[in-house]
Amino acid sequence: MNVPTTRQSLSSTSPVPGPVLPRGWLLDRVALYLGRDAQTIDPTVPLAEYGMDSVCALSLCGDLEDEFGLVVEPTLLWDHPTVQSLLAFLAIQLPAADADGER
């Protein structure tokens, strides 16, 4: 039996095409840096209002680069200050994937 090993081959079998939106992963990482539960983070509230500082923002940029192979500017969280706007950015940057929006 052949098992797909890449996102691209997985997405070709997905009934509904769409971008990889790592919402759960992103909320978990943000929650880790903010020291709070991911369910308490409103995706439309600027992360600075939760206490996201420049050190955490740079660390999150590094996590995005490591996890998804992206190269992002250190100002990413100032350009995209909410989880919702970060996901919109990632939707443009990442290839197509599963239908439920989770990685």
C-alpha positions as a printed NumPy array, in Angstrom:
array([[  0.   ,   0.   ,   0.   ],
       [  1.316,   3.421,  -0.906],
       [  0.898,   6.147,   1.695],
       [  1.132,   9.775,   0.597],
       [  4.11 ,  11.475,   2.21 ],
       [  3.689,  15.091,   1.201],
       [  1.02 ,  17.692,   1.726],
       [  0.557,  17.976,  -1.988],
       [ -0.242,  14.3  ,  -2.444],
       [ -2.56 ,  14.416,   0.562],
       [ -4.402,  17.403,  -0.853],
       [ -4.976,  15.661,  -4.167],
       [ -7.228,  13.169,  -2.379],
       [ -9.092,  15.825,  -0.398],
       [-12.683,  16.301,  -1.559],
       [-12.617,  20.058,  -0.9  ],
       [ -9.51 ,  21.959,  -1.977],
       [ -8.325,  24.843,   0.137],
       [ -5.27 ,  26.404,   1.702],
       [ -3.483,  24.883,   4.667],
       [ -4.737,  26.931,   7.551],
       [ -2.884,  25.809,  10.655],
       [ -5.42 ,  27.468,  12.984],
       [ -4.999,  24.948,  15.802],
       [ -1.218,  24.996,  15.562],
       [ -1.126,  28.795,  15.489],
       [ -3.501,  29.175,  18.441],
       [ -1.484,  26.629,  20.425],
       [  1.796,  28.457,  19.731],
       [  0.313,  31.852,  20.568],
       [ -1.22 ,  30.422,  23.746],
       [  2.16 ,  28.976,  24.746],
       [  3.873,  32.351,  24.394],
       [  1.058,  34.19 ,  26.152],
       [  0.766,  31.655,  28.964],
       [ -2.965,  31.151,  28.501],
       [ -5.407,  28.584,  27.172],
       [ -5.827,  28.607,  23.37 ],
       [ -9.643,  28.657,  23.717],
       [ -9.412,  32.029,  25.479],
       [ -7.784,  33.737,  22.495],
       [-10.195,  35.635,  20.266],
       [ -8.772,  35.46 ,  16.701],
       [ -9.972,  39.019,  15.994],
       [ -8.277,  40.679,  18.987],
       [ -4.782,  42.102,  18.423],
       [ -2.21 ,  39.867,  20.081],
       [ -0.586,  42.906,  21.711],
       [ -3.763,  43.273,  23.791],
       [ -3.057,  39.828,  25.243],
       [  0.509,  40.857,  26.08 ],
       [  2.396,  39.573,  23.027],
       [  5.74 ,  41.371,  23.112],
       [  8.546,  41.635,  20.568],
       [ 10.449,  38.641,  21.969],
       [  7.381,  36.405,  21.657],
       [  6.593,  37.816,  18.219],
       [ 10.1  ,  37.041,  16.944],
       [  9.925,  33.564,  18.455],
       [  6.605,  32.935,  16.702],
       [  8.152,  34.089,  13.412],
       [ 10.941,  31.551,  13.95 ],
       [  8.368,  28.844,  14.682],
       [  6.515,  29.639,  11.442],
       [  9.765,  29.45 ,   9.509],
       [ 10.761,  26.158,  11.119],
       [  7.351,  24.475,  10.938],
       [  6.308,  25.539,   7.436],
       [  9.553,  26.401,   5.676],
       [  8.525,  30.027,   5.269],
       [ 10.744,  33.063,   5.332],
       [  8.912,  35.809,   7.181],
       [  9.829,  39.335,   8.134],
       [ 10.415,  40.047,  11.821],
       [  7.604,  42.62 ,  11.577],
       [  5.046,  39.936,  10.645],
       [  2.981,  40.332,  13.816],
       [  2.87 ,  44.096,  13.434],
       [  1.736,  43.712,   9.821],
       [ -0.754,  40.973,  10.82 ],
       [ -1.612,  41.702,  14.47 ],
       [ -4.406,  39.142,  14.99 ],
       [ -4.648,  35.37 ,  14.629],
       [ -7.259,  35.973,  11.92 ],
       [ -4.962,  38.21 ,   9.887],
       [ -2.035,  35.813,  10.387],
       [ -4.171,  32.97 ,   9.055],
       [ -5.112,  35.08 ,   6.022],
       [ -1.401,  35.685,   5.393],
       [ -0.644,  31.973,   5.783],
       [ -3.489,  31.063,   3.422],
       [ -1.62 ,  32.919,   0.697],
       [  1.775,  31.491,   1.639],
       [  0.949,  27.807,   2.141],
       [ -0.137,  25.194,  -0.422],
       [ -3.599,  23.642,  -0.693],
       [ -4.651,  21.074,   1.903],
       [ -7.511,  19.602,   3.887],
       [-11.103,  20.764,   4.054],
       [-11.507,  21.438,   7.765],
       [ -8.813,  24.114,   7.926],
       [ -6.611,  22.194,  10.334],
       [ -3.135,  20.939,   9.781]])
